Amino acid sequence: MPMYEYRCDACGERFSLLQPMSAPRDGNPCPVCGDTRTRRVMSSFATSAADGGGGCGPGSGAFR
Ligand SMILES: [Zn+2]
């Protein structure tokens, strides 16, 4: 299940959620202020740190 990072437009808080890819990308309540004006941002650490920045080349798709 991928981890998505969100940013709250109301208070500026950033938070991460483990969600299925089919989950809605907005309307998730902020854990700090409860506002649902949050937006998904690309999480850099979740994708590049896990497999050494391999991207989608051969051999990088395996789950470890
Ligand atoms: Zn907030």
PDB file of the backbone (N, CA, C, O) and the ligand in Angstrom, with CONECT records:
HET     ZN  A 101       1
ATOM      1  N   MET A   1       0.853  -1.194   0.000  1.00  0.00           N
ATOM      2  CA  MET A   1       0.000   0.000   0.000  1.00  0.00           C
ATOM      3  C   MET A   1       0.892   1.249   0.000  1.00  0.00           C
ATOM      4  O   MET A   1       1.758   1.377   0.865  1.00  0.00           O
ATOM      5  N   PRO A   2       0.705   2.137  -0.918  1.00  0.00           N
ATOM      6  CA  PRO A   2       1.588   3.307  -0.986  1.00  0.00           C
ATOM      7  C   PRO A   2       1.289   4.329   0.095  1.00  0.00           C
ATOM      8  O   PRO A   2       0.161   4.444   0.574  1.00  0.00           O
ATOM      9  N   MET A   3       2.312   5.060   0.464  1.00  0.00           N
ATOM     10  CA  MET A   3       2.141   6.135   1.431  1.00  0.00           C
ATOM     11  C   MET A   3       2.054   7.451   0.684  1.00  0.00           C
ATOM     12  O   MET A   3       2.886   7.765  -0.167  1.00  0.00           O
ATOM     13  N   TYR A   4       1.027   8.211   1.025  1.00  0.00           N
ATOM     14  CA  TYR A   4       0.851   9.502   0.398  1.00  0.00           C
ATOM     15  C   TYR A   4       1.070  10.600   1.414  1.00  0.00           C
ATOM     16  O   TYR A   4       0.739  10.456   2.591  1.00  0.00           O
ATOM     17  N   GLU A   5       1.629  11.692   0.946  1.00  0.00           N
ATOM     18  CA  GLU A   5       1.847  12.834   1.811  1.00  0.00           C
ATOM     19  C   GLU A   5       0.841  13.919   1.457  1.00  0.00           C
ATOM     20  O   GLU A   5       0.573  14.195   0.287  1.00  0.00           O
ATOM     21  N   TYR A   6       0.303  14.513   2.487  1.00  0.00           N
ATOM     22  CA  TYR A   6      -0.701  15.549   2.295  1.00  0.00           C
ATOM     23  C   TYR A   6      -0.272  16.820   2.983  1.00  0.00           C
ATOM     24  O   TYR A   6       0.505  16.812   3.937  1.00  0.00           O
ATOM     25  N   ARG A   7      -0.803  17.911   2.469  1.00  0.00           N
ATOM     26  CA  ARG A   7      -0.559  19.197   3.095  1.00  0.00           C
ATOM     27  C   ARG A   7      -1.898  19.873   3.318  1.00  0.00           C
ATOM     28  O   ARG A   7      -2.762  19.898   2.441  1.00  0.00           O
ATOM     29  N   CYS A   8      -2.044  20.419   4.513  1.00  0.00           N
ATOM     30  CA  CYS A   8      -3.296  21.084   4.872  1.00  0.00           C
ATOM     31  C   CYS A   8      -3.255  22.530   4.420  1.00  0.00           C
ATOM     32  O   CYS A   8      -2.326  23.266   4.753  1.00  0.00           O
ATOM     33  N   ASP A   9      -4.258  22.936   3.663  1.00  0.00           N
ATOM     34  CA  ASP A   9      -4.309  24.320   3.214  1.00  0.00           C
ATOM     35  C   ASP A   9      -4.699  25.275   4.330  1.00  0.00           C
ATOM     36  O   ASP A   9      -4.426  26.473   4.256  1.00  0.00           O
ATOM     37  N   ALA A  10      -5.334  24.744   5.354  1.00  0.00           N
ATOM     38  CA  ALA A  10      -5.833  25.609   6.415  1.00  0.00           C
ATOM     39  C   ALA A  10      -4.723  25.992   7.394  1.00  0.00           C
ATOM     40  O   ALA A  10      -4.604  27.159   7.766  1.00  0.00           O
ATOM     41  N   CYS A  11      -3.908  25.015   7.817  1.00  0.00           N
ATOM     42  CA  CYS A  11      -2.899  25.313   8.834  1.00  0.00           C
ATOM     43  C   CYS A  11      -1.484  25.023   8.362  1.00  0.00           C
ATOM     44  O   CYS A  11      -0.526  25.356   9.059  1.00  0.00           O
ATOM     45  N   GLY A  12      -1.333  24.416   7.206  1.00  0.00           N
ATOM     46  CA  GLY A  12      -0.004  24.172   6.673  1.00  0.00           C
ATOM     47  C   GLY A  12       0.641  22.885   7.150  1.00  0.00           C
ATOM     48  O   GLY A  12       1.780  22.593   6.783  1.00  0.00           O
ATOM     49  N   GLU A  13      -0.059  22.118   7.952  1.00  0.00           N
ATOM     50  CA  GLU A  13       0.484  20.856   8.458  1.00  0.00           C
ATOM     51  C   GLU A  13       0.725  19.867   7.316  1.00  0.00           C
ATOM     52  O   GLU A  13      -0.059  19.787   6.371  1.00  0.00           O
ATOM     53  N   ARG A  14       1.812  19.127   7.420  1.00  0.00           N
ATOM     54  CA  ARG A  14       2.054  18.044   6.467  1.00  0.00           C
ATOM     55  C   ARG A  14       1.927  16.725   7.208  1.00  0.00           C
ATOM     56  O   ARG A  14       2.423  16.572   8.324  1.00  0.00           O
ATOM     57  N   PHE A  15       1.256  15.780   6.573  1.00  0.00           N
ATOM     58  CA  PHE A  15       1.078  14.484   7.225  1.00  0.00           C
ATOM     59  C   PHE A  15       1.044  13.403   6.167  1.00  0.00           C
ATOM     60  O   PHE A  15       0.772  13.666   4.995  1.00  0.00           O
ATOM     61  N   SER A  16       1.323  12.187   6.593  1.00  0.00           N
ATOM     62  CA  SER A  16       1.382  11.065   5.671  1.00  0.00           C
ATOM     63  C   SER A  16       0.302  10.057   6.006  1.00  0.00           C
ATOM     64  O   SER A  16      -0.036   9.844   7.170  1.00  0.00           O
ATOM     65  N   LEU A  17      -0.232   9.440   4.964  1.00  0.00           N
ATOM     66  CA  LEU A  17      -1.245   8.414   5.154  1.00  0.00           C
ATOM     67  C   LEU A  17      -0.909   7.214   4.272  1.00  0.00           C
ATOM     68  O   LEU A  17      -0.531   7.363   3.110  1.00  0.00           O
ATOM     69  N   LEU A  18      -1.055   6.033   4.844  1.00  0.00           N
ATOM     70  CA  LEU A  18      -0.979   4.827   4.034  1.00  0.00           C
ATOM     71  C   LEU A  18      -2.373   4.563   3.484  1.00  0.00           C
ATOM     72  O   LEU A  18      -3.318   4.319   4.235  1.00  0.00           O
ATOM     73  N   GLN A  19      -2.483   4.615   2.170  1.00  0.00           N
ATOM     74  CA  GLN A  19      -3.800   4.468   1.564  1.00  0.00           C
ATOM     75  C   GLN A  19      -3.717   3.602   0.323  1.00  0.00           C
ATOM     76  O   GLN A  19      -2.681   3.566  -0.341  1.00  0.00           O
ATOM     77  N   PRO A  20      -4.778   2.917   0.006  1.00  0.00           N
ATOM     78  CA  PRO A  20      -4.822   2.227  -1.285  1.00  0.00           C
ATOM     79  C   PRO A  20      -4.839   3.238  -2.408  1.00  0.00           C
ATOM     80  O   PRO A  20      -5.229   4.390  -2.223  1.00  0.00           O
ATOM     81  N   MET A  21      -4.410   2.791  -3.578  1.00  0.00           N
ATOM     82  CA  MET A  21      -4.316   3.727  -4.694  1.00  0.00           C
ATOM     83  C   MET A  21      -5.679   4.248  -5.123  1.00  0.00           C
ATOM     84  O   MET A  21      -5.775   5.266  -5.808  1.00  0.00           O
ATOM     85  N   SER A  22      -6.727   3.549  -4.720  1.00  0.00           N
ATOM     86  CA  SER A  22      -8.066   3.967  -5.100  1.00  0.00           C
ATOM     87  C   SER A  22      -8.653   4.991  -4.141  1.00  0.00           C
ATOM     88  O   SER A  22      -9.767   5.471  -4.348  1.00  0.00           O
ATOM     89  N   ALA A  23      -7.910   5.326  -3.094  1.00  0.00           N
ATOM     90  CA  ALA A  23      -8.428   6.260  -2.107  1.00  0.00           C
ATOM     91  C   ALA A  23      -8.556   7.650  -2.702  1.00  0.00           C
ATOM     92  O   ALA A  23      -7.770   8.027  -3.570  1.00  0.00           O
ATOM     93  N   PRO A  24      -9.528   8.408  -2.251  1.00  0.00           N
ATOM     94  CA  PRO A  24      -9.665   9.780  -2.745  1.00  0.00           C
ATOM     95  C   PRO A  24      -8.472  10.617  -2.331  1.00  0.00           C
ATOM     96  O   PRO A  24      -7.929  10.465  -1.237  1.00  0.00           O
ATOM     97  N   ARG A  25      -8.076  11.508  -3.234  1.00  0.00           N
ATOM     98  CA  ARG A  25      -6.875  12.276  -2.940  1.00  0.00           C
ATOM     99  C   ARG A  25      -7.165  13.560  -2.189  1.00  0.00           C
ATOM    100  O   ARG A  25      -6.242  14.255  -1.765  1.00  0.00           O
ATOM    101  N   ASP A  26      -8.425  13.879  -2.024  1.00  0.00           N
ATOM    102  CA  ASP A  26      -8.722  15.054  -1.212  1.00  0.00           C
ATOM    103  C   ASP A  26      -9.902  14.741  -0.304  1.00  0.00           C
ATOM    104  O   ASP A  26     -10.579  13.725  -0.458  1.00  0.00           O
ATOM    105  N   GLY A  27     -10.125  15.629   0.634  1.00  0.00           N
ATOM    106  CA  GLY A  27     -11.181  15.405   1.606  1.00  0.00           C
ATOM    107  C   GLY A  27     -10.719  14.638   2.821  1.00  0.00           C
ATOM    108  O   GLY A  27     -11.529  14.305   3.686  1.00  0.00           O
ATOM    109  N   ASN A  28      -9.416  14.347   2.906  1.00  0.00           N
ATOM    110  CA  ASN A  28      -8.897  13.693   4.103  1.00  0.00           C
ATOM    111  C   ASN A  28      -8.690  14.744   5.193  1.00  0.00           C
ATOM    112  O   ASN A  28      -8.017  15.747   4.959  1.00  0.00           O
ATOM    113  N   PRO A  29      -9.256  14.531   6.371  1.00  0.00           N
ATOM    114  CA  PRO A  29      -9.172  15.551   7.405  1.00  0.00           C
ATOM    115  C   PRO A  29      -7.756  15.696   7.965  1.00  0.00           C
ATOM    116  O   PRO A  29      -7.036  14.716   8.159  1.00  0.00           O
ATOM    117  N   CYS A  30      -7.393  16.930   8.212  1.00  0.00           N
ATOM    118  CA  CYS A  30      -6.095  17.224   8.805  1.00  0.00           C
ATOM    119  C   CYS A  30      -6.069  16.734  10.253  1.00  0.00           C
ATOM    120  O   CYS A  30      -7.023  16.970  10.995  1.00  0.00           O
ATOM    121  N   PRO A  31      -4.993  16.054  10.672  1.00  0.00           N
ATOM    122  CA  PRO A  31      -4.918  15.546  12.042  1.00  0.00           C
ATOM    123  C   PRO A  31      -4.757  16.643  13.073  1.00  0.00           C
ATOM    124  O   PRO A  31      -4.992  16.413  14.259  1.00  0.00           O
ATOM    125  N   VAL A  32      -4.362  17.833  12.645  1.00  0.00           N
ATOM    126  CA  VAL A  32      -4.141  18.922  13.592  1.00  0.00           C
ATOM    127  C   VAL A  32      -5.388  19.774  13.764  1.00  0.00           C
ATOM    128  O   VAL A  32      -5.838  19.999  14.887  1.00  0.00           O
ATOM    129  N   CYS A  33      -5.951  20.252  12.652  1.00  0.00           N
ATOM    130  CA  CYS A  33      -7.066  21.192  12.757  1.00  0.00           C
ATOM    131  C   CYS A  33      -8.386  20.586  12.291  1.00  0.00           C
ATOM    132  O   CYS A  33      -9.445  21.173  12.512  1.00  0.00           O
ATOM    133  N   GLY A  34      -8.338  19.415  11.647  1.00  0.00           N
ATOM    134  CA  GLY A  34      -9.563  18.755  11.242  1.00  0.00           C
ATOM    135  C   GLY A  34     -10.151  19.263   9.945  1.00  0.00           C
ATOM    136  O   GLY A  34     -11.199  18.788   9.508  1.00  0.00           O
ATOM    137  N   ASP A  35      -9.492  20.217   9.328  1.00  0.00           N
ATOM    138  CA  ASP A  35     -10.005  20.767   8.079  1.00  0.00           C
ATOM    139  C   ASP A  35      -9.804  19.755   6.955  1.00  0.00           C
ATOM    140  O   ASP A  35      -8.805  19.037   6.916  1.00  0.00           O
ATOM    141  N   THR A  36     -10.765  19.715   6.050  1.00  0.00           N
ATOM    142  CA  THR A  36     -10.656  18.757   4.943  1.00  0.00           C
ATOM    143  C   THR A  36     -10.087  19.396   3.684  1.00  0.00           C
ATOM    144  O   THR A  36     -10.048  18.766   2.627  1.00  0.00           O
ATOM    145  N   ARG A  37      -9.653  20.628   3.794  1.00  0.00           N
ATOM    146  CA  ARG A  37      -9.009  21.255   2.637  1.00  0.00           C
ATOM    147  C   ARG A  37      -7.539  20.847   2.580  1.00  0.00           C
ATOM    148  O   ARG A  37      -6.636  21.665   2.756  1.00  0.00           O
ATOM    149  N   THR A  38      -7.332  19.579   2.333  1.00  0.00           N
ATOM    150  CA  THR A  38      -5.975  19.059   2.251  1.00  0.00           C
ATOM    151  C   THR A  38      -5.708  18.615   0.830  1.00  0.00           C
ATOM    152  O   THR A  38      -6.627  18.254   0.094  1.00  0.00           O
ATOM    153  N   ARG A  39      -4.461  18.644   0.457  1.00  0.00           N
ATOM    154  CA  ARG A  39      -4.118  18.214  -0.898  1.00  0.00           C
ATOM    155  C   ARG A  39      -2.940  17.258  -0.855  1.00  0.00           C
ATOM    156  O   ARG A  39      -2.055  17.364  -0.006  1.00  0.00           O
ATOM    157  N   ARG A  40      -2.955  16.347  -1.767  1.00  0.00           N
ATOM    158  CA  ARG A  40      -1.891  15.356  -1.834  1.00  0.00           C
ATOM    159  C   ARG A  40      -0.659  15.960  -2.502  1.00  0.00           C
ATOM    160  O   ARG A  40      -0.747  16.622  -3.536  1.00  0.00           O
ATOM    161  N   VAL A  41       0.470  15.715  -1.889  1.00  0.00           N
ATOM    162  CA  VAL A  41       1.719  16.144  -2.503  1.00  0.00           C
ATOM    163  C   VAL A  41       2.578  14.907  -2.743  1.00  0.00           C
ATOM    164  O   VAL A  41       2.401  13.884  -2.082  1.00  0.00           O
ATOM    165  N   MET A  42       3.486  15.002  -3.666  1.00  0.00           N
ATOM    166  CA  MET A  42       4.335  13.862  -3.960  1.00  0.00           C
ATOM    167  C   MET A  42       5.341  13.667  -2.830  1.00  0.00           C
ATOM    168  O   MET A  42       6.072  14.587  -2.464  1.00  0.00           O
ATOM    169  N   SER A  43       5.365  12.485  -2.300  1.00  0.00           N
ATOM    170  CA  SER A  43       6.296  12.171  -1.227  1.00  0.00           C
ATOM    171  C   SER A  43       7.591  11.648  -1.829  1.00  0.00           C
ATOM    172  O   SER A  43       7.607  10.600  -2.476  1.00  0.00           O
ATOM    173  N   SER A  44       8.668  12.379  -1.615  1.00  0.00           N
ATOM    174  CA  SER A  44       9.926  11.990  -2.247  1.00  0.00           C
ATOM    175  C   SER A  44      10.615  10.874  -1.486  1.00  0.00           C
ATOM    176  O   SER A  44      11.213   9.988  -2.097  1.00  0.00           O
ATOM    177  N   PHE A  45      10.542  10.903  -0.163  1.00  0.00           N
ATOM    178  CA  PHE A  45      11.288   9.907   0.604  1.00  0.00           C
ATOM    179  C   PHE A  45      10.678   8.524   0.469  1.00  0.00           C
ATOM    180  O   PHE A  45      11.392   7.524   0.541  1.00  0.00           O
ATOM    181  N   ALA A  46       9.376   8.453   0.275  1.00  0.00           N
ATOM    182  CA  ALA A  46       8.719   7.155   0.265  1.00  0.00           C
ATOM    183  C   ALA A  46       9.078   6.348  -0.972  1.00  0.00           C
ATOM    184  O   ALA A  46       9.087   5.117  -0.934  1.00  0.00           O
ATOM    185  N   THR A  47       9.372   7.033  -2.064  1.00  0.00           N
ATOM    186  CA  THR A  47       9.641   6.311  -3.295  1.00  0.00           C
ATOM    187  C   THR A  47      11.129   6.135  -3.549  1.00  0.00           C
ATOM    188  O   THR A  47      11.560   5.055  -3.953  1.00  0.00           O
ATOM    189  N   SER A  48      11.927   7.184  -3.319  1.00  0.00           N
ATOM    190  CA  SER A  48      13.331   7.093  -3.699  1.00  0.00           C
ATOM    191  C   SER A  48      14.181   6.419  -2.630  1.00  0.00           C
ATOM    192  O   SER A  48      15.126   5.704  -2.964  1.00  0.00           O
ATOM    193  N   ALA A  49      13.872   6.627  -1.362  1.00  0.00           N
ATOM    194  CA  ALA A  49      14.707   6.081  -0.305  1.00  0.00           C
ATOM    195  C   ALA A  49      14.540   4.563  -0.195  1.00  0.00           C
ATOM    196  O   ALA A  49      15.448   3.858   0.245  1.00  0.00           O
ATOM    197  N   ALA A  50      13.373   4.078  -0.598  1.00  0.00           N
ATOM    198  CA  ALA A  50      13.090   2.663  -0.377  1.00  0.00           C
ATOM    199  C   ALA A  50      13.900   1.755  -1.302  1.00  0.00           C
ATOM    200  O   ALA A  50      14.335   0.678  -0.893  1.00  0.00           O
ATOM    201  N   ASP A  51      14.103   2.186  -2.543  1.00  0.00           N
ATOM    202  CA  ASP A  51      14.807   1.295  -3.454  1.00  0.00           C
ATOM    203  C   ASP A  51      16.066   1.938  -4.051  1.00  0.00           C
ATOM    204  O   ASP A  51      16.531   1.531  -5.115  1.00  0.00           O
ATOM    205  N   GLY A  52      16.601   2.925  -3.372  1.00  0.00           N
ATOM    206  CA  GLY A  52      17.844   3.513  -3.816  1.00  0.00           C
ATOM    207  C   GLY A  52      17.711   4.367  -5.049  1.00  0.00           C
ATOM    208  O   GLY A  52      18.689   4.547  -5.775  1.00  0.00           O
ATOM    209  N   GLY A  53      16.542   4.897  -5.310  1.00  0.00           N
ATOM    210  CA  GLY A  53      16.359   5.761  -6.454  1.00  0.00           C
ATOM    211  C   GLY A  53      16.353   5.014  -7.765  1.00  0.00           C
ATOM    212  O   GLY A  53      16.743   5.567  -8.793  1.00  0.00           O
ATOM    213  N   GLY A  54      15.915   3.762  -7.748  1.00  0.00           N
ATOM    214  CA  GLY A  54      15.978   2.946  -8.948  1.00  0.00           C
ATOM    215  C   GLY A  54      14.933   3.286  -9.985  1.00  0.00           C
ATOM    216  O   GLY A  54      15.054   2.884 -11.143  1.00  0.00           O
ATOM    217  N   GLY A  55      13.912   4.018  -9.591  1.00  0.00           N
ATOM    218  CA  GLY A  55      12.860   4.318 -10.546  1.00  0.00           C
ATOM    219  C   GLY A  55      12.141   3.063 -10.989  1.00  0.00           C
ATOM    220  O   GLY A  55      11.875   2.179 -10.175  1.00  0.00           O
ATOM    221  N   CYS A  56      11.822   2.972 -12.271  1.00  0.00           N
ATOM    222  CA  CYS A  56      11.068   1.825 -12.737  1.00  0.00           C
ATOM    223  C   CYS A  56      11.879   0.948 -13.691  1.00  0.00           C
ATOM    224  O   CYS A  56      11.317   0.276 -14.555  1.00  0.00           O
ATOM    225  N   GLY A  57      13.173   0.960 -13.532  1.00  0.00           N
ATOM    226  CA  GLY A  57      14.025   0.136 -14.381  1.00  0.00           C
ATOM    227  C   GLY A  57      13.960  -1.323 -13.986  1.00  0.00           C
ATOM    228  O   GLY A  57      13.275  -1.672 -13.024  1.00  0.00           O
ATOM    229  N   PRO A  58      14.658  -2.178 -14.706  1.00  0.00           N
ATOM    230  CA  PRO A  58      14.652  -3.607 -14.404  1.00  0.00           C
ATOM    231  C   PRO A  58      15.211  -3.909 -13.018  1.00  0.00           C
ATOM    232  O   PRO A  58      16.219  -3.334 -12.608  1.00  0.00           O
ATOM    233  N   GLY A  59      14.562  -4.796 -12.317  1.00  0.00           N
ATOM    234  CA  GLY A  59      15.062  -5.215 -11.011  1.00  0.00           C
ATOM    235  C   GLY A  59      14.644  -4.329  -9.872  1.00  0.00           C
ATOM    236  O   GLY A  59      14.953  -4.634  -8.720  1.00  0.00           O
ATOM    237  N   SER A  60      13.946  -3.234 -10.147  1.00  0.00           N
ATOM    238  CA  SER A  60      13.587  -2.338  -9.054  1.00  0.00           C
ATOM    239  C   SER A  60      12.167  -2.552  -8.585  1.00  0.00           C
ATOM    240  O   SER A  60      11.712  -1.875  -7.662  1.00  0.00           O
ATOM    241  N   GLY A  61      11.454  -3.482  -9.203  1.00  0.00           N
ATOM    242  CA  GLY A  61      10.052  -3.614  -8.868  1.00  0.00           C
ATOM    243  C   GLY A  61       9.746  -4.585  -7.747  1.00  0.00           C
ATOM    244  O   GLY A  61       8.597  -4.689  -7.319  1.00  0.00           O
ATOM    245  N   ALA A  62      10.754  -5.302  -7.260  1.00  0.00           N
ATOM    246  CA  ALA A  62      10.486  -6.321  -6.251  1.00  0.00           C
ATOM    247  C   ALA A  62      10.245  -5.708  -4.887  1.00  0.00           C
ATOM    248  O   ALA A  62      10.871  -4.712  -4.527  1.00  0.00           O
ATOM    249  N   PHE A  63       9.359  -6.289  -4.148  1.00  0.00           N
ATOM    250  CA  PHE A  63       9.147  -5.876  -2.777  1.00  0.00           C
ATOM    251  C   PHE A  63      10.141  -6.582  -1.882  1.00  0.00           C
ATOM    252  O   PHE A  63      10.332  -7.796  -1.965  1.00  0.00           O
ATOM    253  N   ARG A  64      10.780  -5.782  -1.009  1.00  0.00           N
ATOM    254  CA  ARG A  64      11.760  -6.412  -0.137  1.00  0.00           C
ATOM    255  C   ARG A  64      11.274  -6.380   1.294  1.00  0.00           C
ATOM    256  O   ARG A  64      11.963  -6.866   2.191  1.00  0.00           O
TER     257      ARG A  64
HETATM  258 ZN    ZN A 101      -4.732  21.630   9.298  1.00  0.00          ZN2+
END
